[in-house]
Amino acid sequence: MRKVMVFGTFDGLHDGHKAMLKEAKNLGDYLIAVVAQDHIVQHLKGHLPKINLLERFEHLQDVDEVDKVVIGDAETSAWNTVKKYKPDIIAIGHDQELLKEDLEMSFDTLGYEPDIAMLKYHEVNEENK
């Protein structure tokens, strides 16, 4: 079984998220979606998410392609979630280049090198956002 992992804020699940999750699921057999904690979103984006962590978590549980939803690490660059679940593939969103670079620099501390797949940009219909 090939496990795939994606990371995100998922602040209001829109069509772009759903298309990205479907693309990620097609890379393997089991999709783990990692939801960023509120303080991590604040740190990375400069603002808190509009929707709290529990609601974002619950919304992802309702997406057919997602097999498991987990809460992201309490600090950036820790990669504890990756260490725990050991995905075969980490699917990186089109706007997550810094995440990709940080992950690649952390392969030694992970103890293995998961494949990295860059996901396509998916149009977001502003009416459905």
Backbone as JSON Lines, residues from 0, in Angstrom:
{"i":0,"aa":"M","n":[0.85,-1.19,0.0],"ca":[0.0,0.0,0.0],"c":[0.89,1.24,0.0]}
{"i":1,"aa":"R","n":[0.64,2.12,-0.97],"ca":[1.41,3.36,-1.07],"c":[0.65,4.49,-0.36]}
{"i":2,"aa":"K","n":[1.29,5.02,0.7],"ca":[0.7,6.11,1.47],"c":[1.16,7.45,0.91]}
{"i":3,"aa":"V","n":[0.21,8.34,0.77],"ca":[0.48,9.69,0.29],"c":[0.09,10.66,1.4]}
{"i":4,"aa":"M","n":[0.89,11.71,1.58],"ca":[0.59,12.72,2.59],"c":[0.56,14.09,1.95]}
{"i":5,"aa":"V","n":[-0.42,14.91,2.35],"ca":[-0.5,16.31,1.92],"c":[-0.59,17.18,3.16]}
{"i":6,"aa":"F","n":[-0.1,18.4,3.02],"ca":[-0.14,19.38,4.1],"c":[-0.94,20.59,3.64]}
{"i":7,"aa":"G","n":[-1.64,21.22,4.57],"ca":[-2.35,22.44,4.21],"c":[-3.06,23.07,5.38]}
{"i":8,"aa":"T","n":[-3.55,24.28,5.12],"ca":[-4.38,24.98,6.08],"c":[-5.83,24.53,5.91]}
{"i":9,"aa":"F","n":[-6.24,24.38,4.65],"ca":[-7.59,23.95,4.3],"c":[-8.63,24.85,4.98]}
{"i":10,"aa":"D","n":[-8.42,26.14,4.82],"ca":[-9.26,27.16,5.46],"c":[-10.45,27.47,4.57]}
{"i":11,"aa":"G","n":[-11.46,26.65,4.65],"ca":[-12.6,26.76,3.75],"c":[-12.32,25.86,2.56]}
{"i":12,"aa":"L","n":[-12.84,24.65,2.6],"ca":[-12.57,23.65,1.58],"c":[-13.26,24.04,0.28]}
{"i":13,"aa":"H","n":[-12.47,24.42,-0.73],"ca":[-13.04,24.85,-2.02],"c":[-12.67,23.85,-3.11]}
{"i":14,"aa":"D","n":[-13.14,24.12,-4.32],"ca":[-12.92,23.2,-5.45],"c":[-11.44,22.96,-5.72]}
{"i":15,"aa":"G","n":[-10.61,23.97,-5.52],"ca":[-9.16,23.81,-5.72],"c":[-8.58,22.79,-4.76]}
{"i":16,"aa":"H","n":[-9.01,22.86,-3.48],"ca":[-8.57,21.87,-2.5],"c":[-9.02,20.47,-2.9]}
{"i":17,"aa":"K","n":[-10.29,20.37,-3.3],"ca":[-10.85,19.06,-3.64],"c":[-10.12,18.44,-4.83]}
{"i":18,"aa":"A","n":[-9.8,19.26,-5.83],"ca":[-9.07,18.76,-7.0],"c":[-7.65,18.35,-6.6]}
{"i":19,"aa":"M","n":[-7.03,19.14,-5.73],"ca":[-5.68,18.82,-5.25],"c":[-5.68,17.51,-4.47]}
{"i":20,"aa":"L","n":[-6.68,17.31,-3.62],"ca":[-6.77,16.08,-2.83],"c":[-7.01,14.87,-3.73]}
{"i":21,"aa":"K","n":[-7.82,15.05,-4.76],"ca":[-8.06,13.96,-5.71],"c":[-6.78,13.61,-6.46]}
{"i":22,"aa":"E","n":[-6.05,14.63,-6.9],"ca":[-4.78,14.39,-7.59],"c":[-3.8,13.65,-6.67]}
{"i":23,"aa":"A","n":[-3.73,14.08,-5.42],"ca":[-2.83,13.44,-4.46],"c":[-3.24,11.98,-4.23]}
{"i":24,"aa":"K","n":[-4.52,11.73,-4.07],"ca":[-4.99,10.37,-3.84],"c":[-4.65,9.45,-5.0]}
{"i":25,"aa":"N","n":[-4.67,9.98,-6.21],"ca":[-4.35,9.19,-7.4],"c":[-2.89,8.75,-7.45]}
{"i":26,"aa":"L","n":[-2.05,9.33,-6.59],"ca":[-0.64,8.95,-6.53],"c":[-0.41,7.68,-5.73]}
{"i":27,"aa":"G","n":[-1.4,7.27,-4.96],"ca":[-1.22,6.09,-4.11],"c":[-2.54,5.46,-3.74]}
{"i":28,"aa":"D","n":[-2.52,4.73,-2.61],"ca":[-3.69,3.98,-2.17],"c":[-4.36,4.58,-0.94]}
{"i":29,"aa":"Y","n":[-3.62,5.37,-0.17],"ca":[-4.09,5.84,1.13],"c":[-3.62,7.28,1.31]}
{"i":30,"aa":"L","n":[-4.57,8.19,1.5],"ca":[-4.22,9.61,1.59],"c":[-4.38,10.12,3.01]}
{"i":31,"aa":"I","n":[-3.3,10.7,3.53],"ca":[-3.29,11.32,4.85],"c":[-3.21,12.83,4.63]}
{"i":32,"aa":"A","n":[-4.21,13.56,5.13],"ca":[-4.22,15.02,5.04],"c":[-3.8,15.58,6.4]}
{"i":33,"aa":"V","n":[-2.77,16.43,6.38],"ca":[-2.24,17.03,7.6],"c":[-2.72,18.48,7.65]}
{"i":34,"aa":"V","n":[-3.47,18.81,8.71],"ca":[-4.04,20.15,8.87],"c":[-3.15,20.97,9.79]}
{"i":35,"aa":"A","n":[-2.75,22.13,9.31],"ca":[-1.88,23.01,10.1],"c":[-2.61,23.57,11.31]}
{"i":36,"aa":"Q","n":[-1.91,23.6,12.43],"ca":[-2.46,24.2,13.64],"c":[-2.58,25.71,13.46]}
{"i":37,"aa":"D","n":[-3.52,26.31,14.18],"ca":[-3.79,27.75,14.03],"c":[-2.54,28.61,14.21]}
{"i":38,"aa":"H","n":[-1.75,28.35,15.24],"ca":[-0.56,29.19,15.48],"c":[0.49,29.01,14.4]}
{"i":39,"aa":"I","n":[0.53,27.86,13.76],"ca":[1.45,27.65,12.64],"c":[0.99,28.46,11.43]}
{"i":40,"aa":"V","n":[-0.31,28.48,11.18],"ca":[-0.86,29.3,10.1],"c":[-0.53,30.77,10.35]}
{"i":41,"aa":"Q","n":[-0.72,31.22,11.58],"ca":[-0.4,32.6,11.96],"c":[1.07,32.9,11.65]}
{"i":42,"aa":"H","n":[1.94,31.99,12.02],"ca":[3.38,32.16,11.8],"c":[3.73,32.21,10.31]}
{"i":43,"aa":"L","n":[3.16,31.3,9.54],"ca":[3.51,31.19,8.12],"c":[2.83,32.23,7.23]}
{"i":44,"aa":"K","n":[1.57,32.54,7.54],"ca":[0.8,33.42,6.66],"c":[0.58,34.81,7.23]}
{"i":45,"aa":"G","n":[0.9,35.0,8.51],"ca":[0.73,36.31,9.12],"c":[-0.68,36.61,9.61]}
{"i":46,"aa":"H","n":[-1.55,35.61,9.58],"ca":[-2.91,35.77,10.08],"c":[-3.46,34.41,10.48]}
{"i":47,"aa":"L","n":[-4.42,34.45,11.39],"ca":[-5.08,33.21,11.79],"c":[-6.04,32.75,10.69]}
{"i":48,"aa":"P","n":[-6.29,31.45,10.61],"ca":[-7.29,30.98,9.64],"c":[-8.68,31.5,10.02]}
{"i":49,"aa":"K","n":[-9.54,31.61,9.01],"ca":[-10.92,32.05,9.26],"c":[-11.71,30.98,10.01]}
{"i":50,"aa":"I","n":[-11.38,29.73,9.74],"ca":[-12.08,28.6,10.33],"c":[-11.14,27.93,11.34]}
{"i":51,"aa":"N","n":[-11.65,27.59,12.52],"ca":[-10.78,27.01,13.54],"c":[-10.34,25.59,13.17]}
{"i":52,"aa":"L","n":[-9.33,25.12,13.87],"ca":[-8.71,23.84,13.56],"c":[-9.7,22.68,13.58]}
{"i":53,"aa":"L","n":[-10.54,22.62,14.58],"ca":[-11.49,21.51,14.68],"c":[-12.43,21.46,13.48]}
{"i":54,"aa":"E","n":[-12.94,22.61,13.05],"ca":[-13.83,22.64,11.88],"c":[-13.09,22.25,10.61]}
{"i":55,"aa":"R","n":[-11.86,22.75,10.44],"ca":[-11.07,22.39,9.25],"c":[-10.81,20.89,9.23]}
{"i":56,"aa":"F","n":[-10.5,20.33,10.38],"ca":[-10.28,18.9,10.53],"c":[-11.53,18.12,10.12]}
{"i":57,"aa":"E","n":[-12.67,18.52,10.66],"ca":[-13.93,17.83,10.38],"c":[-14.32,17.93,8.9]}
{"i":58,"aa":"H","n":[-14.09,19.08,8.28],"ca":[-14.41,19.24,6.86],"c":[-13.61,18.26,6.01]}
{"i":59,"aa":"L","n":[-12.33,18.08,6.35],"ca":[-11.5,17.15,5.59],"c":[-11.95,15.7,5.77]}
{"i":60,"aa":"Q","n":[-12.48,15.37,6.93],"ca":[-12.96,14.0,7.16],"c":[-14.12,13.64,6.24]}
{"i":61,"aa":"D","n":[-14.8,14.65,5.72],"ca":[-15.94,14.41,4.83],"c":[-15.55,14.27,3.36]}
{"i":62,"aa":"V","n":[-14.27,14.45,3.04],"ca":[-13.8,14.35,1.65],"c":[-13.51,12.89,1.33]}
{"i":63,"aa":"D","n":[-14.15,12.37,0.29],"ca":[-14.04,10.95,-0.06],"c":[-12.6,10.49,-0.26]}
{"i":64,"aa":"E","n":[-11.77,11.32,-0.89],"ca":[-10.4,10.91,-1.2],"c":[-9.5,10.81,0.03]}
{"i":65,"aa":"V","n":[-9.88,11.46,1.11],"ca":[-9.04,11.49,2.31],"c":[-9.36,10.29,3.2]}
{"i":66,"aa":"D","n":[-8.32,9.49,3.46],"ca":[-8.5,8.3,4.3],"c":[-8.25,8.6,5.78]}
{"i":67,"aa":"K","n":[-7.38,9.54,6.06],"ca":[-7.06,9.89,7.45],"c":[-6.72,11.37,7.51]}
{"i":68,"aa":"V","n":[-7.21,12.04,8.55],"ca":[-6.89,13.44,8.8],"c":[-6.11,13.49,10.11]}
{"i":69,"aa":"V","n":[-5.0,14.2,10.1],"ca":[-4.21,14.36,11.32],"c":[-3.87,15.84,11.51]}
{"i":70,"aa":"I","n":[-3.63,16.19,12.75],"ca":[-3.23,17.56,13.07],"c":[-1.73,17.68,12.9]}
{"i":71,"aa":"G","n":[-1.31,18.75,12.26],"ca":[0.11,18.98,12.0],"c":[0.91,19.24,13.26]}
{"i":72,"aa":"D","n":[2.21,19.25,13.09],"ca":[3.14,19.46,14.19],"c":[2.92,20.8,14.87]}
{"i":73,"aa":"A","n":[3.31,20.87,16.14],"ca":[3.17,22.09,16.93],"c":[4.25,23.11,16.63]}
{"i":74,"aa":"E","n":[5.29,22.7,15.9],"ca":[6.34,23.64,15.5],"c":[6.77,23.33,14.07]}
{"i":75,"aa":"T","n":[7.19,24.37,13.36],"ca":[7.62,24.19,11.98],"c":[8.93,23.39,11.93]}
{"i":76,"aa":"S","n":[9.11,22.69,10.85],"ca":[10.32,21.91,10.58],"c":[10.56,20.74,11.52]}
{"i":77,"aa":"A","n":[9.56,20.37,12.32],"ca":[9.73,19.24,13.23],"c":[9.59,17.91,12.47]}
{"i":78,"aa":"W","n":[8.64,17.84,11.57],"ca":[8.38,16.67,10.72],"c":[8.0,15.42,11.53]}
{"i":79,"aa":"N","n":[7.47,15.6,12.74],"ca":[7.05,14.47,13.56],"c":[5.93,13.67,12.9]}
{"i":80,"aa":"T","n":[5.03,14.35,12.21],"ca":[3.93,13.67,11.54],"c":[4.48,12.76,10.44]}
{"i":81,"aa":"V","n":[5.47,13.24,9.7],"ca":[6.08,12.42,8.65],"c":[6.79,11.23,9.28]}
{"i":82,"aa":"K","n":[7.52,11.46,10.36],"ca":[8.23,10.37,11.04],"c":[7.25,9.31,11.53]}
{"i":83,"aa":"K","n":[6.11,9.74,12.04],"ca":[5.12,8.81,12.6],"c":[4.46,7.95,11.52]}
{"i":84,"aa":"Y","n":[4.04,8.58,10.41],"ca":[3.25,7.87,9.4],"c":[4.08,7.34,8.24]}
{"i":85,"aa":"K","n":[5.3,7.83,8.08],"ca":[6.22,7.37,7.03],"c":[5.54,7.19,5.66]}
{"i":86,"aa":"P","n":[5.01,8.29,5.11],"ca":[4.38,8.16,3.79],"c":[5.42,7.83,2.72]}
{"i":87,"aa":"D","n":[4.96,7.12,1.69],"ca":[5.83,6.83,0.55],"c":[6.02,8.06,-0.31]}
{"i":88,"aa":"I","n":[4.96,8.88,-0.38],"ca":[4.96,10.08,-1.23],"c":[4.42,11.25,-0.42]}
{"i":89,"aa":"I","n":[5.09,12.39,-0.55],"ca":[4.55,13.62,0.01],"c":[4.19,14.5,-1.18]}
{"i":90,"aa":"A","n":[2.91,14.82,-1.27],"ca":[2.4,15.63,-2.38],"c":[2.42,17.09,-1.93]}
{"i":91,"aa":"I","n":[3.14,17.89,-2.68],"ca":[3.35,19.3,-2.36],"c":[2.5,20.16,-3.28]}
{"i":92,"aa":"G","n":[1.75,21.08,-2.7],"ca":[0.92,21.99,-3.48],"c":[1.75,22.96,-4.29]}
{"i":93,"aa":"H","n":[1.13,23.52,-5.32],"ca":[1.82,24.43,-6.24],"c":[2.42,25.64,-5.51]}
{"i":94,"aa":"D","n":[1.87,25.99,-4.35],"ca":[2.33,27.18,-3.62],"c":[3.12,26.82,-2.36]}
{"i":95,"aa":"Q","n":[3.65,25.59,-2.3],"ca":[4.36,25.13,-1.11],"c":[5.84,24.85,-1.37]}
{"i":96,"aa":"E","n":[6.48,25.69,-2.16],"ca":[7.89,25.5,-2.5],"c":[8.78,25.53,-1.26]}
{"i":97,"aa":"L","n":[8.48,26.43,-0.3],"ca":[9.29,26.49,0.92],"c":[9.14,25.22,1.75]}
{"i":98,"aa":"L","n":[7.95,24.66,1.78],"ca":[7.73,23.39,2.47],"c":[8.59,22.29,1.83]}
{"i":99,"aa":"K","n":[8.61,22.25,0.52],"ca":[9.4,21.27,-0.22],"c":[10.88,21.4,0.12]}
{"i":100,"aa":"E","n":[11.4,22.63,0.1],"ca":[12.81,22.87,0.4],"c":[13.14,22.44,1.83]}
{"i":101,"aa":"D","n":[12.28,22.8,2.77],"ca":[12.5,22.44,4.17],"c":[12.48,20.92,4.34]}
{"i":102,"aa":"L","n":[11.55,20.27,3.69],"ca":[11.46,18.81,3.75],"c":[12.73,18.16,3.21]}
{"i":103,"aa":"E","n":[13.17,18.6,2.06],"ca":[14.38,18.03,1.45],"c":[15.6,18.2,2.35]}
{"i":104,"aa":"M","n":[15.68,19.33,3.05],"ca":[16.82,19.57,3.94],"c":[16.7,18.72,5.21]}
{"i":105,"aa":"S","n":[15.55,18.11,5.45],"ca":[15.32,17.33,6.67],"c":[15.38,15.83,6.45]}
{"i":106,"aa":"F","n":[15.73,15.39,5.25],"ca":[15.76,13.96,4.98],"c":[16.65,13.2,5.96]}
{"i":107,"aa":"D","n":[17.8,13.76,6.33],"ca":[18.7,13.08,7.26],"c":[18.04,12.82,8.6]}
{"i":108,"aa":"T","n":[17.31,13.8,9.12],"ca":[16.67,13.63,10.41],"c":[15.44,12.72,10.32]}
{"i":109,"aa":"L","n":[14.84,12.62,9.13],"ca":[13.71,11.7,8.95],"c":[14.17,10.25,8.95]}
{"i":110,"aa":"G","n":[15.36,10.02,8.45],"ca":[15.87,8.66,8.36],"c":[15.47,7.94,7.09]}
{"i":111,"aa":"Y","n":[14.77,8.62,6.21],"ca":[14.42,8.06,4.91],"c":[14.03,9.21,3.98]}
{"i":112,"aa":"E","n":[13.93,8.9,2.69],"ca":[13.56,9.93,1.7],"c":[12.27,9.55,0.99]}
{"i":113,"aa":"P","n":[11.16,10.12,1.43],"ca":[9.92,9.86,0.69],"c":[10.0,10.53,-0.68]}
{"i":114,"aa":"D","n":[9.28,9.99,-1.63],"ca":[9.17,10.66,-2.93],"c":[8.4,11.95,-2.74]}
{"i":115,"aa":"I","n":[8.74,12.96,-3.52],"ca":[8.02,14.23,-3.48],"c":[7.34,14.42,-4.84]}
{"i":116,"aa":"A","n":[6.06,14.68,-4.79],"ca":[5.29,14.93,-6.01],"c":[4.76,16.36,-5.96]}
{"i":117,"aa":"M","n":[5.04,17.12,-6.99],"ca":[4.52,18.48,-7.07],"c":[3.14,18.43,-7.74]}
{"i":118,"aa":"L","n":[2.16,18.96,-7.04],"ca":[0.8,18.96,-7.57],"c":[0.56,20.17,-8.45]}
{"i":119,"aa":"K","n":[-0.37,20.02,-9.38],"ca":[-0.7,21.1,-10.31],"c":[-1.51,22.19,-9.62]}
{"i":120,"aa":"Y","n":[-1.49,23.35,-10.23],"ca":[-2.38,24.43,-9.8],"c":[-3.78,24.09,-10.26]}
{"i":121,"aa":"H","n":[-4.75,24.24,-9.41],"ca":[-6.14,23.96,-9.78],"c":[-6.93,25.25,-9.66]}
{"i":122,"aa":"E","n":[-7.62,25.59,-10.73],"ca":[-8.45,26.81,-10.75],"c":[-9.47,26.76,-9.63]}
{"i":123,"aa":"V","n":[-9.69,27.9,-9.03],"ca":[-10.7,28.01,-7.99],"c":[-11.81,28.9,-8.52]}
{"i":124,"aa":"N","n":[-13.0,28.36,-8.57],"ca":[-14.16,29.15,-8.95],"c":[-14.5,30.02,-7.76]}
{"i":125,"aa":"E","n":[-14.36,31.33,-7.9],"ca":[-14.56,32.26,-6.78],"c":[-15.94,32.13,-6.14]}
{"i":126,"aa":"E","n":[-16.94,31.7,-6.91],"ca":[-18.28,31.51,-6.35],"c":[-18.31,30.36,-5.36]}
{"i":127,"aa":"N","n":[-17.44,29.36,-5.55],"ca":[-17.43,28.18,-4.69],"c":[-16.33,28.23,-3.64]}
{"i":128,"aa":"K","n":[-15.68,29.35,-3.5],"ca":[-14.57,29.46,-2.56],"c":[-15.07,29.71,-1.17]}
